[in-house]
Amino acid sequence: MDASLSNSSETVSSSLDYNLRALQIIYNKCKDVIFHGFIIGETTGAFVIYIEGMVNLEALERSVLTPLLRESVEDWNDTEKELSSIISISDVKEISTISDMIAHLSKGNAGLFIDGLPVGYSLGLPQWEKRSIEEPSAESVIRGPREGFTETMSVNTAMLRRKIKSPSLKMVSYNIGRHTQTEVIIAYMEGIANKTLIEEVEKRITEIEIDGILESGYIEGLIEDHPFSPFPQIQVTERPDVVCAALLEGRTSILVDGTPFALIAPATLFTFLQSPEDYYQRFIIGTLIRWLRYLFFFITLLLPSLYVAILTFHQEMVPTSLLLSIAKSREDIPFPALVEALLMEISFEALREAGVRLPKQVGAAVSIVGALVIGQAATSAGLVSAPMVMVVAITGIASFMMPQYSTGIALRMLRFPIMFLSGILGLLGLMLGFIAIVIHLSSLRSLGVPYLQPIAPFKKNELKDVLVRAPIWAMRTRPKFTGRMNRTRQPSGQKPEPPKGDERS
């Protein structure tokens, strides 16, 4: 067995040399782990251990080392009481095992060991470089907060606590990963979130056994109900306001240290088609934008397949003048409509991915110029027709309307099998593919919640936030599938009334 693993479970000894040797064996060949020995008073040996770049060295020197050098351990009656009066930092914990000390060191704390004391002390002095709060680039809105999560857990939890000041906001912490010991926090509103939901999330989190968690995508893949479905079952966001809105609905959020992306569960298909801006604009505007988004959802999924099916099998459905125009543009095209559509769709997807992977300064230019050049060149070379270029362009624009990136990817993936079915069976194939998708969506669950709720199963009273975006004063109750513990969001009588008569008199 590795010596580092065997020593880590031992208890802290009263012998300073023993503790020093044990930690030196564990942190063998770890250049960034610093051991600093010193003498308390004139006779008592001690040392501090910390990881370079993770500890506030100025505070360690000022608040710990300098005061201790002037003290004498022999005069102490109560060690913990004496330390608290000498060391001017608030976060001092008594540690009894080497493994616990390693966990605290990994979080950026410093460790203190004093000869003759059978315990160590964790000194809460973490400090490391962190990114400042910025606007999320993937979820930008015209009206709304301009702040997004960072990679630092304490910053993210503080952003949630600043918006929801109630002590009902609970945050339960876990350390996941044998080697990374990544902090994972489950946030929920006590008294609003369903207790069964909270227990289910905690059960799935605690059952995770893995070497390391580097991003919230690891957690998503390990706790979702249907890992082989192309559709996401857990919402991902960088925005604190989106997380707070979900918590107030009775849902739970999972925060992972080291990533700005938080998870929200459970989620339905309609939560992936909603944007936070829907609730910040006036309800009429929010409703119209939502309808437009639903329309483009079907365009993204079905338009190329519909074009292929009609041109291949159902030309009689096209008006004569339009059919003649399309036939003229296709008279020199050597490929059938299906091959033509696949060529353009694959090229468009490749350009889209190239634009994402390239540096920001050139990514947008390459994707736009590449699409124009390839589309024009393909049309001039007689490989594809102009109507097909237009159909693919409209489909690409429609896919950008999806607020959630993962939902857009799912639709882009499903477009290809539906195109094959349409090219082989025509509109019958398109309908069969669409019916298969609906059946699949009806069978999905997100932490036990039906994916098509409130359409299937049908909940009439909850359609006010699905088919339309009802006024804020009309949304009196929370969704039943998450907020059944406390349905009332606001009392009745909140609707603003116009003044009666001329009040200026």
C-alpha positions in Angstrom: 0.0 0.0 0.0 1.2 3.6 -0.7 2.7 5.1 2.4 0.8 8.3 1.8 -2.5 6.5 1.9 -1.6 4.5 5.0 -0.4 7.5 7.0 -3.4 9.7 6.1 -5.8 7.8 8.4 -3.6 8.1 11.5 -4.4 10.3 14.4 -2.3 13.4 15.2 0.4 12.5 17.7 1.8 14.6 20.6 5.2 14.1 19.0 6.0 17.0 16.7 8.6 15.0 14.8 6.2 12.1 14.2 3.5 14.5 12.7 6.2 16.2 10.6 7.5 12.9 9.2 4.0 11.6 8.5 3.0 14.7 6.5 6.4 14.8 4.7 5.8 11.2 3.5 2.3 12.0 2.3 3.5 15.2 0.5 6.6 13.6 -0.9 7.7 15.3 -4.2 5.1 18.1 -3.7 7.2 21.2 -4.2 4.2 23.5 -3.6 3.6 22.2 0.0 5.6 24.4 2.4 6.7 23.3 5.9 7.8 26.1 8.2 9.3 25.3 11.6 9.7 27.7 14.4 10.0 27.9 18.2 7.2 29.2 20.5 8.9 31.1 23.4 12.3 29.5 23.8 11.7 25.8 24.2 8.6 24.5 22.4 8.9 23.5 18.8 6.1 24.0 16.2 5.6 24.1 12.5 3.0 25.3 10.0 2.1 23.6 6.8 0.4 25.2 3.8 0.1 24.9 0.1 1.8 27.7 -1.8 -0.5 30.1 -3.7 -3.6 29.1 -1.7 -2.9 30.8 1.7 -2.8 34.5 2.7 0.9 34.6 3.8 0.7 38.2 5.1 -2.2 37.2 7.4 -0.4 34.1 8.5 2.7 36.0 9.4 0.9 38.9 11.1 -1.9 37.0 13.0 -0.2 33.6 13.7 3.6 33.4 13.6 4.4 36.8 15.1 2.1 36.4 18.2 3.2 32.8 18.8 6.9 33.6 18.8 6.3 35.8 21.9 4.4 33.2 23.8 5.3 30.2 26.1 3.3 27.0 25.9 4.2 26.1 29.5 2.1 29.0 30.8 -1.1 27.8 29.0 -3.9 26.3 31.1 -6.5 25.7 28.3 -4.8 25.3 25.0 -7.8 26.1 22.8 -8.7 29.1 24.9 -5.1 30.4 24.9 -4.8 30.0 21.1 -8.0 31.8 20.4 -6.8 34.8 22.5 -3.4 34.8 20.8 -4.2 34.1 17.2 -6.4 36.9 15.8 -8.3 34.9 13.2 -11.8 33.7 13.6 -11.7 30.4 11.8 -9.5 28.0 13.9 -10.5 24.4 14.1 -9.1 21.6 16.2 -8.0 18.6 14.0 -7.5 15.1 15.4 -6.5 13.0 12.3 -4.0 13.5 9.5 -6.7 12.9 6.9 -8.8 15.7 8.2 -5.8 18.0 8.2 -5.2 17.1 4.5 -8.8 18.0 3.7 -8.4 21.4 5.3 -5.0 22.0 3.6 -6.6 21.2 0.2 -9.2 24.0 0.8 -6.5 26.6 1.3 -6.2 26.5 5.1 -2.9 26.4 6.9 -2.1 23.7 9.5 -0.5 24.3 12.8 1.2 21.6 15.0 2.7 22.3 18.4 5.1 19.8 20.2 3.4 18.1 23.1 -0.2 18.7 21.8 -2.0 15.6 20.4 -4.0 17.7 18.0 -3.4 20.0 15.1 -5.1 23.3 14.2 -6.6 24.3 10.9 -6.2 28.1 10.3 -8.8 29.5 7.9 -6.6 31.8 5.8 -7.5 30.8 2.2 -6.5 33.2 -0.6 -6.0 32.4 -4.3 -6.5 34.1 -7.6 -10.1 34.2 -8.8 -12.0 35.6 -11.8 -14.0 38.7 -11.3 -17.8 38.7 -11.7 -18.7 39.2 -15.4 -21.8 39.0 -17.6 -22.5 35.4 -18.9 -21.6 35.3 -22.6 -23.9 32.4 -23.4 -27.0 33.8 -21.6 -26.9 37.5 -22.3 -30.2 39.5 -22.0 -31.3 43.0 -23.0 -33.0 43.6 -19.7 -31.9 41.9 -16.5 -28.9 41.4 -14.1 -25.5 41.6 -15.7 -23.7 39.2 -13.3 -22.8 35.6 -13.7 -21.3 32.9 -11.5 -17.6 32.4 -11.2 -15.4 29.4 -10.5 -15.2 30.2 -6.7 -17.9 28.6 -4.6 -17.9 31.3 -1.8 -18.6 34.0 -4.4 -21.4 32.0 -6.0 -23.1 31.2 -2.7 -22.8 34.9 -1.7 -24.5 35.9 -4.9 -27.5 33.6 -4.1 -27.6 34.8 -0.5 -27.6 38.4 -1.6 -30.8 37.9 -3.7 -32.6 35.5 -1.3 -32.0 36.9 2.2 -34.3 34.5 3.9 -32.8 31.8 6.3 -35.1 29.4 4.5 -32.4 29.2 1.8 -30.5 26.1 2.8 -27.1 25.0 1.3 -25.9 21.5 2.1 -22.3 20.8 1.3 -20.7 17.5 0.2 -17.2 16.6 -0.9 -17.2 14.4 -4.0 -14.3 12.6 -5.7 -11.6 10.5 -4.0 -8.7 12.6 -5.3 -10.3 16.0 -6.1 -12.6 16.2 -3.0 -14.6 18.8 -5.0 -17.2 20.7 -2.9 -20.7 20.2 -4.2 -23.6 22.2 -2.7 -27.3 21.4 -2.9 -29.4 24.6 -2.5 -33.1 24.6 -1.9 -35.8 26.6 -0.1 -37.0 25.0 3.1 -40.8 25.0 3.3 -41.2 25.4 -0.5 -39.2 22.5 -2.1 -40.8 19.0 -1.8 -39.0 17.0 0.9 -39.1 13.9 -1.4 -37.3 15.8 -4.1 -34.6 17.0 -1.7 -34.1 13.5 -0.4 -33.8 12.1 -3.9 -31.2 14.7 -5.0 -29.2 14.1 -1.8 -29.4 10.3 -2.3 -28.1 10.6 -5.9 -25.3 12.9 -4.9 -24.1 10.8 -1.9 -24.1 7.6 -4.0 -21.5 9.1 -6.5 -18.1 7.3 -6.3 -15.5 8.6 -8.7 -11.9 9.7 -8.7 -12.7 13.3 -9.4 -15.2 16.0 -10.3 -13.9 18.7 -12.5 -17.1 20.3 -13.8 -20.8 20.2 -13.1 -21.2 18.1 -16.3 -19.8 15.2 -14.3 -22.6 15.5 -11.8 -25.2 15.9 -14.5 -24.1 12.7 -16.2 -24.2 10.8 -13.0 -27.6 11.8 -11.6 -29.8 12.2 -14.7 -32.7 9.7 -15.2 -32.1 8.9 -18.9 -28.4 9.2 -19.9 -28.9 7.9 -23.4 -31.5 10.5 -24.4 -30.4 13.3 -26.6 -32.5 15.7 -24.6 -31.1 17.3 -21.4 -33.0 16.6 -18.2 -31.1 19.0 -16.0 -31.0 22.7 -16.7 -27.6 24.4 -16.8 -27.1 28.2 -16.2 -24.5 30.7 -15.3 -27.0 33.3 -14.0 -27.8 33.7 -10.3 -31.2 35.2 -11.0 -32.2 32.0 -12.9 -31.1 29.8 -10.0 -33.0 32.0 -7.5 -36.2 32.0 -9.6 -36.0 28.2 -9.8 -35.4 27.9 -6.0 -38.5 30.1 -5.3 -40.5 27.7 -7.5 -39.5 24.8 -5.3 -36.7 23.3 -7.5 -33.2 22.5 -6.3 -29.9 23.8 -7.5 -26.5 22.0 -7.5 -23.4 24.2 -7.3 -19.9 22.7 -8.0 -16.7 24.3 -7.0 -14.4 25.2 -9.9 -17.1 25.9 -12.5 -19.5 28.8 -13.2 -22.2 26.5 -14.4 -24.9 25.6 -11.9 -27.4 22.8 -12.3 -31.2 23.1 -11.7 -33.4 20.1 -11.2 -36.0 18.9 -12.0 -36.5 20.4 -15.4 -39.1 20.0 -18.2 -39.0 20.6 -21.9 -40.7 24.0 -21.5 -38.1 25.3 -18.9 -35.5 24.8 -21.7 -37.5 27.0 -24.0 -37.8 29.8 -21.5 -35.5 32.7 -21.1 -35.1 34.9 -18.0 -35.8 37.9 -20.1 -39.4 36.6 -20.6 -40.1 37.7 -17.0 -38.3 41.0 -17.1 -40.2 42.3 -20.2 -43.9 43.2 -20.1 -46.0 40.1 -20.3 -47.3 40.8 -23.9 -43.8 41.0 -25.3 -42.7 38.0 -23.3 -45.6 35.9 -24.6 -45.0 36.9 -28.3 -41.3 36.1 -28.0 -42.2 32.8 -26.4 -44.5 31.9 -29.3 -41.8 32.8 -31.8 -39.4 30.5 -29.9 -41.9 27.6 -30.1 -42.3 28.2 -33.8 -38.6 28.2 -34.4 -38.3 25.0 -32.3 -40.4 23.1 -34.9 -38.6 24.9 -37.8 -35.2 23.8 -36.4 -36.4 20.2 -36.1 -38.5 19.7 -39.2 -37.9 22.3 -42.0 -35.1 20.5 -43.9 -36.9 17.2 -43.6 -40.2 18.8 -44.8 -38.3 20.3 -47.8 -36.7 16.9 -48.7 -40.0 15.0 -48.4 -42.0 17.5 -50.5 -39.4 17.7 -53.3 -38.9 13.9 -53.4 -42.4 12.6 -53.1 -45.1 15.3 -52.9 -44.4 17.9 -55.6 -48.2 18.3 -56.0 -48.2 20.2 -52.7 -46.1 23.0 -54.1 -47.8 25.8 -56.1 -47.0 25.5 -59.8 -45.1 28.8 -60.1 -42.9 28.0 -57.1 -42.4 24.4 -58.3 -41.2 25.6 -61.7 -38.8 28.0 -60.0 -37.3 25.3 -57.8 -37.1 22.9 -60.8 -35.2 25.5 -62.8 -32.7 26.0 -60.0 -32.3 22.2 -59.6 -32.0 21.3 -63.3 -28.1 21.1 -63.1 -27.9 19.6 -59.6 -26.6 16.0 -59.9 -27.8 14.9 -56.4 -31.2 14.1 -55.0 -32.7 16.5 -52.5 -31.7 14.2 -49.5 -28.0 14.2 -50.5 -28.1 17.9 -51.2 -29.6 18.6 -47.7 -27.0 16.4 -46.0 -24.1 18.2 -47.7 -25.3 21.6 -46.7 -26.3 20.6 -43.1 -23.0 18.9 -42.4 -21.1 21.8 -43.9 -23.1 24.3 -41.8 -22.5 22.2 -38.6 -18.8 22.1 -39.3 -18.7 25.9 -39.7 -20.6 26.4 -36.5 -18.3 24.2 -34.5 -15.2 25.8 -36.1 -16.5 29.2 -35.1 -17.0 28.1 -31.5 -13.5 26.6 -31.2 -11.6 29.4 -32.9 -10.5 32.5 -30.9 -13.2 35.1 -30.4 -11.5 37.6 -32.6 -11.6 35.4 -35.7 -14.3 32.8 -34.8 -17.4 34.9 -35.8 -15.7 36.2 -39.0 -14.7 32.7 -40.1 -18.2 31.2 -39.5 -20.0 34.1 -41.3 -17.6 34.5 -44.2 -17.2 30.7 -44.5 -20.9 30.2 -44.8 -21.3 32.9 -47.4 -18.3 31.7 -49.5 -19.2 28.0 -49.3 -22.9 28.6 -50.0 -22.1 30.8 -53.0 -19.4 28.5 -54.3 -21.6 25.4 -53.9 -24.5 27.1 -55.8 -22.2 28.3 -58.6 -20.6 24.9 -58.9 -24.0 23.3 -59.3 -23.7 21.1 -56.2 -26.7 22.5 -54.3 -29.6 24.7 -55.3 -30.3 28.2 -54.0 -33.6 27.2 -52.3 -31.7 24.5 -50.3 -29.1 27.1 -49.2 -32.0 29.3 -48.0 -33.7 26.4 -46.1 -30.4 25.5 -44.4 -29.8 29.2 -43.5 -33.3 29.6 -42.0 -32.8 26.4 -40.0 -29.5 27.5 -38.7 -30.9 30.9 -37.6 -33.8 29.1 -36.0 -31.5 26.9 -33.9 -29.9 30.0 -32.4 -33.3 31.0 -30.9 -33.0 28.2 -28.3 -32.1 29.7 -25.0 -30.3 26.5 -23.8 -27.3 25.4 -25.8 -27.9 21.7 -24.9 -31.5 21.9 -26.3 -30.2 23.3 -29.6 -27.7 20.4 -29.9 -30.4 17.8 -29.3 -32.5 19.3 -32.1 -29.5 19.5 -34.5 -28.8 15.8 -33.8 -32.4 14.7 -34.4 -32.6 16.6 -37.7 -30.5 14.0 -39.5 -32.5 10.8 -38.8 -35.7 12.6 -39.6 -34.2 13.7 -42.9 -33.3 10.2 -43.7 -36.8 9.0 -43.0 -38.3 11.9 -45.1 -35.9 11.0 -48.0 -37.1 7.4 -47.9 -40.8 7.6 -47.0 -41.7 11.2 -47.6 -44.2 12.9 -45.3 -45.0 9.5 -43.8 -41.4 9.2 -42.6 -41.4 12.7 -41.3 -44.6 12.0 -39.2 -43.2 8.6 -38.0 -40.0 10.4 -36.8 -41.9 13.2 -35.1 -44.3 10.7 -33.4 -41.2 8.7 -32.2 -39.8 11.9 -30.7 -43.1 12.7 -28.9 -43.3 9.2 -27.5 -39.7 9.5 -26.3 -40.4 12.9 -24.7 -43.5 11.5 -23.0 -41.4 8.7 -21.4 -38.7 11.0 -20.0 -38.4 12.0 -16.4 -36.3 14.5 -14.6 -35.8 13.3 -11.0 -39.2 11.6 -11.4 -41.0 14.6 -12.8 -42.7 14.1 -16.3 -40.7 15.9 -19.0 -43.8 17.3 -20.8 -45.5 18.6 -17.6 -47.9 20.4 -17.6 -49.0 19.2 -21.2 -48.7 15.5 -20.4 -50.0 15.0 -17.8 -52.3 17.9 -18.5 -52.5 20.6 -15.9 -54.8 23.4 -17.0 -53.9 25.8 -14.2 -50.2 25.7 -15.0 -50.4 26.6 -18.7 -50.2 30.3 -17.7 -46.4 30.0 -17.7 -46.1 27.6 -20.7 -48.3 28.6 -23.6 -48.2 32.2 -22.5 -46.3 34.3 -20.1 -49.0 35.5 -17.7 -48.7 38.8 -15.9 -46.7 38.7 -12.7 -49.8 39.5 -10.6 -51.7 36.6 -12.2 -49.0 34.0 -11.3 -50.3 33.5 -7.8 -49.3 29.8 -7.3 -46.2 27.8 -7.9 -46.0 24.8 -10.2 -47.6 21.8 -8.5 -44.8 19.4 -9.5 -42.2 21.3 -7.5 -44.0 23.7 -5.1 -46.7 21.5 -3.7 -45.4 22.1 -0.1 -46.3 25.8 -0.4 -48.4 26.6 -3.5 -49.1 30.3 -2.7 -46.6 32.7 -4.2 -48.6 35.9 -3.6 -52.1 36.8 -2.4 -54.9 37.8 -4.7 -55.7 41.4 -5.4 -52.3 42.3 -6.8 -53.7 43.4 -10.2 -53.1 47.1 -10.7 -56.3 49.1 -11.1 -56.6 52.4 -13.1 -57.6 55.4 -11.0 -61.3 56.2 -10.9 -62.2 59.7 -12.2 -59.9 62.6 -12.5 -57.8 62.6 -9.3 -56.1 65.9 -10.3 -59.1 67.7 -9.1 
